[in-house]
Amino acid sequence: MRKITSIIMCLCLLFVGIIPTYGATDTSAVENAVAALEIMTGDENGSLNLTNNVTRAEFAKMLISASSYKGLIQSGSGSSSFKDVKYTHWAADYIKTVVDAKWMVGYVDGTFRPDSSITFEEAASAILKLLGYDSSTLIGSYPNAQISKFNTLKLGVGISPVQGRALTRNETMYIFYNLMGAKNSNGEVYGTTLGYTMNSTGEINYGEILKTNMEGPYVLNGTALASIIPFDISQATIYNNGNLTSSADYQLYDVVYYNAGSKDVWIYSNVVVGTYTSIAPNSISPSSLIVGGNSYELGTSIAKNKVSSIGEFIAGDTVALLLGMSGEVVDIISAAEIDSVYYGVVTNVGLLTYDVNSSNSNADYTLSVACTDGVVRQFSVNSTSYKIGNIVSASYINGDLTIKSVGSDDISGKVSSDGTSLGDYKLSDDVEIIDVSDEGQWTTIYPSRLSGVNLDSDEIHHYALNSDKEISHLILDDVTGDIYDYGIATNVEETKYTFSEDSPRLSGVYEYIINGSSGTLNTSNILYNISEGPSIFYYNENKISGIKNLKEVTIDELSYVYAISDNQKYEIDDNIQVYIESKSDNYNLTQFSAVNIDEYTMTGYYENIYPAGGQIRLIIANKK
């Protein structure tokens, strides 16, 4: 099924140290990584001004900063190749270098136009040349060949650039972030050619870059921040949970890091409360522990000592983990020291048995709850009165757990076009949103996914406000349709035997393809009354429980953001599936970038069931 994975959103804001699936969608993570690589720099206030366009001169400097020439360019060369770039121009040396390297070119009139905004196709061509892909290695003509290769290398993950339009600094930031994980023409991960290290999953380890000359972690357990930081805090650049902030807002038990050279300060308010049930490899030499059903690495000797054989905590205790920049446990305190609350949907009800010591074990009923931050947590309960699909809050007050069912709230309204408000309420900058089904399926979503959508009160299970009266948590009732799988019913056989009018016998055989994988569903005493073709697939207890056909449109225009059919615009699902249909009615899953409107007749399929639905979920392409 689509999505039902745990995503620890709070832990991947900045120092998770990897590029998740070739690119990140969390802007703060990308922003900090690109800044650490010194590819983009902020203004005097530390802002990267991400809404501004990028000039050709700025892009030339970024190319140098992302190449082996980094640190080698000296200003004041006294020469210029273009009549509109004087030798005194701040970017003259960068421009000369990128032109000599044949990454960028000037215009036939002898100009470079350094102050003109760079377009998507110009940037894509330059990035590909940096990676060693020149026009002789590409199939097709400019700019379609360049854009196709750019997308194949996943250089545009996280953004939706448009041919002919100027690139923003935000789009450029994502491109250079993705560049480090892309493969060059020799098949090497580009970042490794610059000397950056890889982690165990084969991705660039940004964490090691960012941690250079960094001090910490320090826990604010009563000490003032100013007593830890060896420089004037008013002159520091401060990040709170990975986000650039203008003030040093902190609270008891926050975790702090600093870099004295750059005067950067990182503050993390990331606490996990739950029942401690096991340790690995053992209590003599512990390296990780399980709390609330999830495993956490012990990152300091203080944390290790507290759960060791001579420590103060044993299995069965309710503890609070103070997490650091990479999600590691910096310290462990009693849950009675910190009050916390989680909201989510029950995904499983079970029995958990764990060892208290070498001779005793304990067994608890547990609820698995998919929380609004994307983490599935286990909570010990006294009974199994809760069911899968229930919406609950789980609160730890003075170390005691209270779980309550939460009903629908009387809130409704339209989500603003920029995804920052719902009706009369503002959405907090760190708002957590999940969309859930009655069967306990769920998915995390970003506020922008709801832009312009009207939500009725019965489509909102629950919301919570922070101290500023902003919505901080939001649980939706099957609003997006993103929870479900989409695929193709390739063969449908529905049979109805009428032995009597009161008791007909029904049987169905449904062959299908979902994400390129085929399967067969046999039903008894139920028919879905569908025809062959693209469909939405519903699940219950990990088994297909329903199928509905999708609506069909012939696509006249297509981009990575939307499709147009008969002058009507349809958004493209982020997880769009594209199949090429052969003459023998076989369907081959392909890359979105592998088909285009000039070579293929394309039919899009969408559902019109959900308030935030209506997206093209699947495309079938036929060679013209």
Secondary structure, DSSP 8 states (H G I E B T S, - for coil): --S-----GGGGSS-S-S-GGGS---HHHHHHHHHHTTSS---TTS---TTSB-BHHHHHHHHHHTSTTTTT--S--S--SSTTS-TTSTTHHHHHHHHHTTSS---TTS---TTSB-BHHHHHHHHHHHTT--GGGSSSSTTHHHHHHHHHTTTTTT----TTSB-BHHHHHHHHHHHTTSB-TTS-BHHHHTT--B-TTSSB-HHHHHTTT-EEEEE-SS--HHHH-SS-GGGSEEEETTEEESS----TT-EEEEETTTTEEEEE--EEEEEEEEEES-SSS--EEEETTEEEEB-SHHHHHHTSTTSS--TT-EEEEEE-TTS-EEEEEEGGG--EEEEEEEEEEEEEEEESSSS-EEEEEEEEEEETTS-EEEEEES-----TT-EEEEEEETTEEEEEE----S--EEB-TTS-EETTEEEEEEEEEEEE-TTS-EEE--GGGGTT-EE-GGGEEEEEE-TTS-EEEEEEES-SSTTSEEEEEEEEEEEEE-SSTTS-EEEEEEEEEETTEEEEEEEES------SEEEEEEEETTEEEEEEE-EEEE-SEE-SSEEEETTEEEEEEEEEEEEEE-TTS-EEEE-GGG--TTTEEEEEEE---STT---EEEEEEEE-
